Amino acid sequence: MNVYLTGYEVITPWGIGEEAFSFENMNRDDIKAIPPINSEELGWKDLNEFSDSTKLCLLAIGEALRKANLNLPFVEKEAINTGIVVGTNLTNLESLIKTAKVVPEYEKESLLAQTFLNMIGCYASIYFNISGLNTTIFDRDMAGPKSLLNAMDLLSSKHLDRVIVCQCNFFPEDSHEYSVEYNHSFESVVAFILERKVNIQPNLPRIEVEYTGYEPTYNFDSQNSVNFLLAMLLNERKLLKYNINKTQITCEMNMNRILKVRILKEKLKNNNSFLTDNIY
C-alpha cells in the first residue's frame, strides 16, 4: 500500500506555515507558548468560540486540507472515507483548569462541552463533516508516533481513503503550578493529510512505516519540541535542501519496539490513475 502526504500545516510560537519553522535559526530560550491567533483573519469562521487548543488544532487541520486541495466541508462518500486521529500530550487539561475556576460561579457553562477527552477530534469531525473513524491518543511524547502508526493501520485496512493526523503539544495554563515535567521546550501543532488513493503527482512525499523488534537506535530529534510529526517535516525538508530522495526517522516505542518512518520523493509516471499497490 502506498500512502502519500498530500497536505500539512504547522503552528509554533513563531507563526503558522513557513514562518513556523523559524525556530531552526533562532534562540528559543524565552519563547514557549503559541501566541493568540485570530482564525477569522485566516478565513475560518466560528473557531474563536472554542478553547485555544481546539481552535489551533482545527485551524491546522483546515489549512492542511486546503493545501491538499480538498473541497470542504466533506460530503457523502468523501466524508465517509475520511478519518481522523488526534495525538495530544494534555488534551482537555486547559479547559478542565478553566472550568474548575468558573463552575462555582456558573458563568461559563460553555466550557463544560470542551472538557471531554476526545473533544478536538469530535469538533473537527463536526466542523469539517468527517464521518469516518475518529480516534484520540493521549500518551505524552508517544502520542505522535502512535497516532501516525494508527493512521497507517487504518489506511492499510482499506476502509478509509484518507486519514487526518494531528499532533498537539501544549503547556497548561499556569503550568508552573503543576508537578508534571514537560519534555518539550515549546508548544506546537502539526496536521497531516495522509491518502492512499491520490491523483498521481510528481514529487509527492510517500510515507513508509516499519514496526520492528528492539535494536540499537536513537530517539527522534524534533528541535526539542517532542512533536513527532514536526520531526518528520524537518526530515522532509532535507529532501529538497540536500537534493536526496529518501530520509528516515526512528523512534523507540514501548515494549522494546522500534518505529521507523521513511519519507520518499519520487517522480511518478502516470498522471491519470490511482495508486493502490501493496508494499507490505
C-alpha angles and dihedrals in degrees: 000000000000117000121190133197100229099171142359143174133200131200122188134154087274096060145276127298117357091354089062090071093059089102088077090077102028140084104254100187097108101031116083116136131058107249121233113289123198102219093191090065087060092051100262113125128207096009093112088072091068129081114275094255094049092045094051093048093049089047092052092046092049094050091047090051090050091053089050087057094237123156113241139249096030117241135201113321094011090055093049094046094052123085134179134217121189122194117193140169097205105009108178099001092109093058093041091056093048092045092052088057098048106030094084087060094043090219103127108033089156089077090066090071089061100053102081119104100250098037095127095054093043094052091045090053091051096043096048096029096242112173100176128094115313118204134175122196116196108187110125111232093003094055092091099049092043092049092052092047091049091050092051090050090052091051094045089055086062092222089114132041095197137027126190112212119194126180118189126185115189139165115229119244110276089008091175088073092065130076094220115119113223117209096193118082098207140020121261142172123198128179125192130192108209119187132181095192115047138148106265112263130173119253094010110160112247120204124214125180131195121190109195144160124277120299136150107291145142131245117251119269115219098166091274094302094108089215107137095198090052090051088053091053092049087056092045090055089058090065091070097032094055098025094239129142102216139037132171136209121195129200131186107228132190124291093031093294126143126214115204118188120190123194115201134182118200138166107252119210112204117061097186106054141069128241119234101147121143115235097172 
